[in-house]
Amino acid sequence: MKSRQTASLILLALIVLLSLPTGSLTGQTLPFAPGETIRFQIKVFGLHVGYQDMTFTGPVTLNGRRLLHAVADTKSLDSIKATFNYSLHDVIHVWMDPETLLPVRVYKDIQEGSWTDKVTIDIDQNSKTALYRDKRNPAGVRIPLQRATLDILSLVYFVRARQAQPGTLLSADYLVDNRQGVKAANIAVRRDSPLTVGNRSVPTLLYEQLGGQSVRVRMTDDANRIPVSITVGTFKVYGYDIDIVGSLVKVTRGK
């Protein structure tokens, strides 16, 4: 019953969104507007472990510069803490250039089990450098960049902002952290299976990161480009790939 209700919510949200026009920001047409919030159900090894709410705040001013701001708030379920004595609450903020959607600053408030940290990454895409600061490196660690570089949150908005055709290859490396720095990556675009919404069939595209963290974003191939699922490859255990998978639950349309 619960899964049926979740499916109904997804269908209703998509039907409404597919009938609405897109918003316009900073001179370009974007498929998301200030206030848009997308909720994802998070699974690891097929086990439901939590939820993430991804919100596009919109244009803000940071250090005198007009940027686009988004935040992702990820929380584990109470049942995970009760069962495994472990809880997670990570909040990631990103400020992006309004023309390129490349990140300018990333801020992470991390609570994973007993580990807590606050991470700030200031990124200069023009001079190809990033300054990483956390509690172990309060003075900052300088990370060289080779070309345009994305973090996980900006990657989602970066691909949503593009009307790429299947067969397109987008060039953008991936910023991990001060221990791994930057991973070389490209993003391949291919056709995925269509999504049935009511009595309609909605085409979808898969943006698949080659290299990086093997991020995969499947979204509707329409004017709204709604992320249906986001998968992040994390690590290997005994030859098995451990992925974190976020699946669309609910969309709240922005203004």
C-alpha positions in Angstrom: 0.0 0.0 0.0 2.8 2.4 0.9 4.7 1.8 -2.3 1.4 2.3 -4.3 0.9 5.7 -2.6 4.5 6.7 -3.3 4.1 5.8 -7.0 0.8 7.8 -7.1 2.6 10.9 -5.6 5.4 10.6 -8.3 2.8 10.3 -11.1 0.8 13.3 -9.8 3.9 15.5 -9.4 5.2 14.7 -12.9 1.8 15.2 -14.5 1.6 18.7 -12.9 5.2 19.6 -13.7 5.0 18.5 -17.3 2.2 20.9 -18.0 3.9 24.0 -16.5 6.3 26.4 -18.3 9.9 26.6 -17.3 11.3 29.6 -15.4 13.9 32.1 -16.7 16.9 33.1 -14.6 20.0 35.2 -15.4 19.0 35.5 -19.1 18.8 31.8 -19.8 15.8 29.4 -19.6 16.3 26.9 -16.8 14.0 24.0 -15.9 14.0 24.9 -12.2 12.9 28.0 -10.3 13.6 29.3 -6.8 11.8 27.2 -4.2 11.8 24.0 -6.2 12.4 21.0 -3.8 12.9 17.5 -4.9 12.7 14.6 -2.4 14.6 11.4 -3.0 14.4 8.1 -1.2 17.9 6.9 -0.5 18.8 3.2 -0.8 22.1 1.3 -0.2 22.2 -2.3 -1.2 18.5 -2.0 -1.9 17.8 -1.1 1.7 15.9 2.2 2.4 18.2 4.2 4.6 17.0 7.7 4.4 15.7 10.7 2.4 17.3 13.7 0.7 15.6 17.0 0.0 17.3 19.0 -2.8 16.2 22.6 -2.9 17.1 25.3 -5.5 17.1 28.6 -3.6 17.8 30.8 -6.6 19.9 33.9 -7.1 21.9 35.2 -4.1 24.8 37.6 -3.6 28.0 36.2 -2.3 31.1 38.4 -1.9 29.5 40.9 -4.2 28.9 38.3 -6.9 25.4 37.2 -8.1 25.3 33.4 -8.0 22.8 30.5 -7.9 22.4 28.7 -4.6 21.1 25.1 -3.9 21.2 22.9 -0.9 20.8 19.1 -0.3 19.8 17.9 3.1 20.3 14.2 3.6 19.1 12.3 6.8 19.1 8.7 7.7 15.9 7.0 9.1 15.4 6.7 12.8 15.2 2.9 12.3 18.8 2.9 10.9 20.0 4.4 14.2 18.0 2.0 16.2 19.2 -1.0 14.3 22.8 -0.2 13.5 23.5 2.5 16.2 24.5 4.9 13.4 22.9 8.1 12.1 23.8 10.4 9.2 22.8 14.0 8.6 24.7 15.8 5.8 23.8 19.2 4.5 25.6 20.4 1.3 25.3 23.9 0.0 26.6 25.0 -3.5 26.9 28.4 -5.1 27.1 28.2 -8.9 27.9 30.6 -11.7 24.6 31.6 -13.3 25.9 31.2 -16.8 27.9 28.0 -16.6 26.3 26.3 -13.5 29.9 25.5 -12.4 30.4 25.6 -8.6 32.1 28.7 -7.1 31.8 27.6 -3.4 30.8 24.3 -1.7 30.0 24.1 2.0 29.3 20.8 3.8 28.0 20.3 7.3 28.8 16.7 8.0 27.5 14.3 10.7 28.2 10.7 9.9 28.0 8.5 13.0 30.5 10.1 15.6 32.3 12.0 12.8 31.4 15.6 12.4 33.1 18.2 10.2 32.5 21.5 8.4 34.0 21.7 4.9 34.4 24.8 2.7 35.7 24.6 -0.8 36.2 27.9 -2.7 36.7 27.2 -6.4 38.1 29.5 -9.1 37.2 27.9 -12.4 39.2 30.5 -14.3 42.5 30.2 -12.5 42.0 26.4 -12.2 42.4 26.1 -8.5 40.3 25.2 -5.4 40.9 25.9 -1.7 39.7 23.1 0.6 39.3 23.8 4.3 38.1 21.5 7.1 38.9 20.9 10.8 42.0 19.0 9.9 43.1 21.7 7.4 41.9 25.1 8.8 44.4 27.0 6.8 43.3 25.2 3.6 44.7 22.8 1.1 45.2 24.1 -2.5 43.8 21.7 -5.2 44.9 22.3 -8.8 42.2 21.9 -11.4 42.7 20.9 -15.0 39.5 22.1 -16.5 35.8 22.7 -15.6 35.1 20.9 -12.4 31.9 19.9 -10.6 30.9 18.6 -7.2 28.0 16.2 -6.7 25.3 18.8 -6.2 26.3 21.2 -9.0 26.5 18.2 -11.3 22.8 17.6 -11.0 21.9 21.2 -11.9 24.7 21.3 -14.6 23.1 18.5 -16.5 19.5 19.7 -15.9 20.5 23.1 -17.5 21.6 21.5 -20.7 19.4 20.3 -23.6 21.9 17.7 -24.6 21.2 15.1 -27.3 21.9 11.4 -27.0 25.5 10.8 -28.0 26.7 14.0 -26.5 29.8 13.9 -24.3 30.1 16.7 -21.7 33.6 17.6 -20.4 33.7 18.2 -16.6 36.0 16.7 -14.0 34.8 15.8 -10.5 35.8 17.3 -7.2 36.1 14.7 -4.4 38.0 16.1 -1.4 41.5 17.0 -0.2 42.5 13.4 0.0 41.6 12.5 -3.5 41.4 16.0 -5.0 40.0 15.9 -8.5 39.0 12.9 -10.5 39.1 13.1 -14.3 35.7 12.6 -15.8 33.4 13.2 -18.7 29.6 12.9 -18.8 28.0 10.7 -21.6 24.4 11.3 -22.6 22.3 8.4 -23.9 18.6 7.5 -24.3 17.1 5.6 -21.4 13.8 3.7 -21.1 10.6 5.9 -21.3 8.7 6.7 -18.1 4.9 6.1 -18.0 3.0 9.0 -16.6 -0.7 8.4 -16.5 -1.6 7.6 -20.1 1.5 9.2 -21.5 5.0 7.9 -22.2 7.7 10.4 -21.3 11.2 10.0 -22.8 14.2 10.0 -20.5 17.9 10.6 -20.8 20.7 9.1 -18.7 23.7 11.4 -17.9 26.4 8.9 -17.0 29.7 10.1 -15.5 32.7 8.3 -17.1 35.3 8.4 -14.4 34.8 10.6 -11.3 32.4 8.8 -8.9 30.4 7.0 -11.6 27.5 9.4 -11.0 24.4 8.6 -13.1 21.4 11.0 -13.4 18.3 9.8 -15.2 15.8 12.6 -16.0 12.9 13.3 -18.1 13.7 14.5 -21.6 11.4 17.5 -21.7 11.4 21.2 -20.8 11.4 20.5 -17.1 14.2 17.8 -17.0 13.1 16.3 -13.7 15.7 14.0 -12.1 14.0 10.6 -11.7 17.0 8.9 -10.1 20.5 9.8 -9.0 23.1 7.0 -8.5 26.6 7.6 -6.9 29.2 4.9 -7.0 31.0 4.9 -3.7 33.3 1.9 -3.2 33.9 -1.8 -3.8 33.7 -4.6 -1.2 34.8 -8.1 -2.2 34.3 -7.3 -5.8 30.8 -5.8 -5.3 30.0 -2.2 -6.3 28.3 -0.3 -3.4 26.1 2.4 -4.9 24.0 5.0 -3.2 20.7 5.4 -5.2 18.2 8.2 -4.8 14.8 7.7 -6.4 12.2 10.4 -6.9 9.5 10.6 -4.3 8.0 14.1 -4.6 8.6 17.4 -6.4 7.5 20.8 -5.1 7.4 23.3 -7.9 9.3 26.6 -7.4 7.8 30.1 -8.0 
